[in-house]
Amino acid sequence: MTDQSLDLTSAKFKSDPFPTFAKMREIGPLIRTKQPLVGDVWVTSTYEAATLILRDKATFVVQPSNAGRKSMAGLQWWMPRSLRALANNMLGKDEPDHRRLRQLVESAFMRQSIDAMKPRLEELAERQLDVLEQQANRNGGRVDFMEHFARPFPLAVISELLGLPEEDRSKFLRWGSSFTSAGSAFGFMRAIPAIWKITAYFRRQFEVCRREPRPGMLSALVAEEQEGSRLNEQELLATAFLLLLAGHETTVHLLTIGLLSLLQHPDQKLKLLSDWSKADSAVDEMLRYNSTVQMTKPRYASKDVELYGQTIRRGEFVMPMLAAANCDPAQFPNPETFDVDRSPNAHIAFGTGMHVCLGLKLARAEGAIAFEKLFTRFPELDLTQPSNELQWSERIGTRAVHEFPLRLGKPTERSTEASNRSNVAAVSN
């Protein structure tokens, strides 16, 4: 029987998902639901069920053809055919194609040492905080954190990771912002001109990297070869877009909703500000508690299967709910409590199994650096409105807000002096 009462998209659910997850656990580990646009879908409510499905790559596949389906479930029907190919990356592949692509991309990614990048990430964060402060000064101390930090900082990091030329980064950031901020099918269609520009730009950069290799993942992806296999042009494009979109959006919402959690839990904020060695565990708790990526891409049953007393037919699709798994009391004591000291914290905010997020270490580093730099400079920052008045996105599978209005408060003296020196240097150059 299909349960049509579960609300997984409304602003009410996004602002406080815990009551819904508790209701789901009462129904059972596996629930058949009807959701907007995607129709009938099985969703999981427990940590055990989500991890079981994500790790069973033989029974639950990501390519519809391997489950007897002709087309993909979800939201790609409205995309132009040429753009659908950009989504044809390793996340949508089963073995052996997934292994081939993952090994090539992982090998290129591992050349980029995240620890070695941290000083540069700190510099990029400080630079974007300068912009945030300048915008606030123009607007009476108020600023949209989403527009002036949470989106542009991760995009700057991706530009660095890809190895884009400095002179190209401003236009790439402009294109990327319009693309990655598209929160609906309509918004995505409006962003198509920017996608075309990014596509053409990536193609030119692939050619440049073939002629003159340089540091960064674009050159590494172009050059990478494993057992005589390389990424072809379409695979290069799909991978570059995956790095841009997946590597960006996760971090954007980690920064905004993570900041919201700190502001809503002043005792935990004080713990963190008093001891920045807690930054890594605090970021992991933000990822668990908020789970801004609420569910995975659909998995398709490759055969009829009995699971938790339910029969899933071949071709039906299942969406493991990462957010529900991450607040399962069977796995996490007091899961509705935000605790920056939580240990152990085996959350699955980045997924699990063979499709686990490749950039999880980078996202963690970005979060830890961003929060330390932000609160070191603006220890008095706060929302300009009650948190219950924030406008939540109703896009299925994502927990996010449209804007995050802040009042920065008085910056610390040291950060003001550093910002002034940065501004003088910019003018001198």
N, C-alpha and C positions, 0 to 999 in steps of 0.2 A: 504493500500500500504506500502511495506517495504522500508524504507530509508536506502540505502546502502552507503551513502556518509559520515555518521558520523564517525569520527575517534576517537576511545576511547582507543587506545592501543599504538600509535606511540610515539616516544621520543618527537616529536614536541608538541603533545597534553599534555604529562606529564609535560613538562617544563613550559607550559603556557596553562592551561585548560580553562581560562576564555572566550576567543573568542568562543570556541566550545559550552560552556554552554549558552552564549548569543544567538548563532544560534539556539540551541535547544529550548530555550524559545520562539523564534520567530515561530518555527514550531508548538509548542503546549505543554501542560503539560505532554502528554503521546505520545510516539513515537515508532513505530514499526521499529526495526533495524535488521540488520544482522551482527553478530560479529564473529570473528575467534573462531573456535572450538565449540562454544555454538549454533551457527546458529541464527534463528529468535528469537528475544527477545524484549519485550516491556521494554522501559526505561522511567523513569520520568525525568522531567526537572525542576520541581518547588518544593518548600518546602511543599506546601499544598498536592500535589499529593503523594510525598514520605511518608509523615506522615500518610495520609489517608490509603494507602495500608499497611504500616507496623503495623497500629493499628487495621486493620480489619482482625482479626485472623480467622473469619468464612469464608470469601470470598477468602482470599489469604492465602494459606496453604504452609507449607514447605515440607510435605511428599507427593511425587508424587502419591502414591496410593490413597490419599484422593482427588485427582483431576482426577482420571481415567487413570493415567499413570503407566506403568510398571517399568520404569527406571528413574533415576535421571538425570536432565539436568546438564551440566557443564563438569568437567574435570576428573571425577573419573573412567571413563571406562578403563583407562590404568593401574589402580592400582590393584595389586594382591588382591584377595578376602579377604585374612586374614588382609590386611592393610585397606581395605575399612571399616572394622568394627571399626577401630580407629576413623573414621569420623562420626560414628553413635552415636553422643552425643546429648545433649539437644537442641543444635541449629538446629538440623534436625528433631525435634519432634513437633507434634501438641498436643493439649490437648486431653486426660488428661495426656498422657505420659510426655509431657513437664513440666506440673505443678509438677508432682511427682519428676522428676529428678531435676528441678530447686530448689524446696524446700529443698531437701536433700543437694545439693551442696551449696545453699545460706546459709543454717544453718551452715554448716561447714566453709564456707568462713567468715561469720560474727564473728566467734570466733577469727579471726585474726584481731585485731584492727590496722587499718592503722596508726592512730595517734600514737599508742604505738610503731609501727615499724619505725617511722621516724628517730629516732637516729641511728638505725641500717642501714637504707637506706643511711643516710649521711656517715656512716663509709664505707659502700660498695662502694659508689661513690668516696670517697677519695682514697680508695685502688685501684680502677680501674684507677683513674687519675694518681696515682703513676706509674702504668704500661704504661699509655699513655705517660707520661713524659720520662720514661726510653727509650721507643721505639723512641721517637723523638730525644733524646740525641744521640742515636746510628745512626741516619739518618739525621744529620745536622739540627735538629729542625723541620723536617717534619714527618708527621705521618698520617695514614689513620684512621680518627675518627670512621668510621664504624667498622673496624676490631678490634680496640683496646679500644673502649668505647661503642659505640651505640649498638653493639651486646652483648658483655660480661656483661655489667652492668645489663641489664634487666634479663639475664639468672641467674646471681648471686642472684638477688632479688627473682626470682622464686624458686631457690634452698632454699632460706631462708623461703619463704612462705610455700613450701611443707614440710619443716623440714628435709631436707636431711642431713645425717651425714657429718660433716666437711671433713672427710678424703675421702669422695666419690665425693666431689663437683668438683674437677678438671677434673676428667674423664667425669662427667655428663655435665660439660660445654663444653668439647671437642665434645662429641656426639651431644649435643644440637646445637652447632654452625653449624655443618655440615648438620644437619636436617633443622634448621630454616632458613639457608641461601639459601636453594634450591629454585630457582626462576622460575622453569619451570618443565614440566613433566619429561624431561630428567634429570634435576638436582635432582628432587625428586627420580627418580629411582637410581641414583648414591648414594643417601643418605640412601638407604634401609638398608645396613649393620648397620648404626648407629641407625636406627629405631628399628631394631631387638634387638640391645644391650639395648636401652632404655626400650623396652618392657619387656625383661627378667629382667632388673634391677627393674622396677616398680613392677613386680610380686613378686620378692624377698622381696622388701620393704613392700608390702602389708602383707606378712606373718610375717615379723618382727614386723610391727605395730600391728598386731593382738595379738602377744605374749607379746610385750612390748611397749605399747602406749607411744608416746612422743609428744612434742609440734610440731605443724605444720599441714598442711591440709591433708597430706596422712593419718595420724592417725585419724583425724577428719572424713574424708570421709569413712574410714573403719568402724568406730564406729557409724556413724550417722544413726539414725533410726527415721522414721516419720510414725506414724499410722501403725506400724508393717512392714514397708517396708524399705529395705536396698538396696544399690547399689550392683548388682552382679559383678562378676569378670570382665566381658566384659565392663560393665558400668563404673567400676572403672578405667579401662585402657583408655576408651574413654574420660572420664572426665580429667584424668591426662594429656593426650595428648592435650586436649582442653586448659587446663591451661598453658601448655608449649608453644603451638603454638600461640593461640590468645593473651595470656598475654604477649608474647614476641614480636611478629612482630609489633603490634600496637605501642609499645613503641620505638622500634628500629627506625621506620620511623618518629615518633614524634620528636625524638632527632635530627635526621639528617636534615629533611626538616624544622623543627622548627628552628634549628641553621642557616640554609640557609636563612630563612626569616629575622632573626635578622641581619645577615650580609648584606643582600640586603636593609635593612631599618635602616640605622645607627641612625636616629633620634629616632626610637622606641627602638633600642638597648640601647641608652643613657638613655632614660626614665627608662628602666628596671634596668640598672646597677646603676642608681642613687637612686632607691627605690625598694628594693627587696620585699616590701609588695605587689607589682604589679605582683609577680610571678604567682599566681594562675590565674589571669585574662589574663596574657600573654600566659600561656599554653592553656587556652580555646580558645584564638584567633588563636594560632598556629593550634589547632585542627580544627577550623572552616575554616580558610583561606587556609590551606593545604589539609585537608580531605584526609589523606594518604590512608585510606580505602574508596575507591571512591564509591563502591556500595555494597549492601548486598548480601547474598545468594539468589538464585532465590526463588520467591514465585510463586505458581501455582494457577490459577483460579479454584476454586472448582465448579464453575458453570459459564454459560454464563453471562456476566455482561457488561452493558453500562457505560462507564466512560469517561468524557470529550469529548463526541461525538464519541468515539471509541468503537468498540465491541471486547471485549476480550473473546475468546471461552474457554470453560472448557478444562483444561489441558495445555493451553498455559502458558508460564511463563513470569514473570515480575521481573525486577531488579530495585528496587528503588535506585536512584543515590543520595547518601548522599552528595557527593561533589557538585553536581548541586544545591541541596537543600540549602546547606550552603553558596551559593553565590547568592541566589535569592533576588533581590532588593525589592521584596514585603515583605520580612521578615527582611532583614538586610540593613539599610541605607549605601550607599557607600560600597557595599560588596567587591569590588576589592581593597579596602584600608585596609592595615594591621595596626591595631590599638590596642595596648596592653591595652588601657583603655576602650575598647568597653564594653558597658553595656546598656541594657541587652544583653546577648549573648546566646540565646536559640538554639545553634547548635545541630545537631544530628550526630556528628562524631562517637558516640558510638551506633548509632541506636536509636530506640524508640519502644514503645510497649512491648509486653511480652518477646521479645528476646533482649532487651537492654543489653549492655555489663555489665557483673557482676563485672568486675575489673576496672570500670572507675575511681573510687576514687584512686585506687593504681596507675594507669597510670598517673593521674594528679600529684600525690605526687612524683612519680619518675621523671617526667619532671621538676617540680619546683625545686626539690633538685639538679638534674643534672645540670641545667643551672646556678643556683647560685654558686655551687661548681666550675663548669668549668670556669666561667668568673671571679670569685674571685681569682682563681689561675692564669688564663691566660687571663688577660683583653685585650691583644693585638693580640689574635689569629685571623687568617684570612685564607681564601682559598688560595691554592698555584696556582690556575689557575682561569681564568674567569668563572663565574657561568654558562655561556652559553656553556661551554665545558664539563660540567658534563655528565656522561653517565647514561641515564635514563632507568629504567626497562620498558619493553613493555608488562609486564604481565597484563592482563585485571583486572581491579578492584583495582589495587594498585598503588599509586604514590610513587615511591622510586627511589633512585640512587644506582648504584652498588658499588661505592667508594665515599669517601668524604675526599679528601686530604687537610690537614691543615698544616699551619705553626703556631706553638704555640706562638712564641715570648717569651720574657723574663718573667718568672714567678714572682709573687710577693715574697718579702722577707719572709713573714710569711709562705707562702705555701712551699717555698723551705726548710725552717727549719723543718716544719712538715714532709715533704717528707724524709729528711735526717734522722729524728728520726725514721720514719717508716722503712727505710732501715736498720738502725742499729739494731732495735728490731728484724727484720726478720732474720738478720745474727746471733744475739745472741740466737734466739730460734732454 
